[in-house]
Amino acid sequence: MMPISQSTTKRTLKHTRAITIEAFARDDGLWDLDARITDHKQRDIQLASGLRPQGAALHDLTLRVTVDLQLNVVDAFACSDAVPYPGYCESIGPDYQKLIGLNLMRQFRQGVKERLSGTNGCTHLTELAQILPTAAIQAFAGDVIDTRDAASNSTDSNQPFQLDRCHALRLDGPAVVQYYPRWAKSSPDAKSPS
């Protein structure tokens, strides 16, 4: 593995956007996905709504989506703690309850777009919603979704969930040959890494 290379030219940090998602298993059997986005400038910035001093958040938005074990959205809540247009931006929060009824693994991104794109939502909260499916899968992996190959259980004919969902785990690829051999499909380039 090789980290991203150091820049060969002098650079000055101007802006930082941070996105975090935390997943919580609840006592009632549901899961909360708390997604947060923040934006900060490295200098004072004059907005239409007034001066935002260096270090103060331009955006600090949180979207909580509650899902069941089948990844159906059963509740949603949006909170806007820092916005560029106070009194206006945060009024869209309740509209994110339109996510209720969607399933994170079945046309979720399309449903978000239909319900909350453009003036029907907040660009940043909608962006957070779009990345929830993969975060939920990571959260569920090993807890709700068994990602191991149950080869020792001859009655289990279900392919592990993650197979054939990305380049590395394509059924005709070398990673599947190495780690999930019973699911591997032959391919001329399915060689193990050296």
KATACOR-V369125 format. One line per field, one symbol per residue. ss: DSSP state (H for helix, E for strand, C for the rest). A space follows every 50 residues. Layout:
# KATACOR-V369125
ss = ???
This chain:
# KATACOR-V369125
ss = CCCCCCCCCCCCCCEEEEEEEEEEECCCCCEEEEEEEEEEECCCEEECCE EECCCCEEEEEEEEEEECCCCEEEEEEEEEEECCCCCCHHHHHHHHHHHC CCECCECHHHHHHHHHCHHHCCHHHHHHHHCHHHHHHHHHECCCECCCCC CCCCCCCCCCCCCCCCCCCCCCCHHHHHHCHHHCCCCCCCCCCC
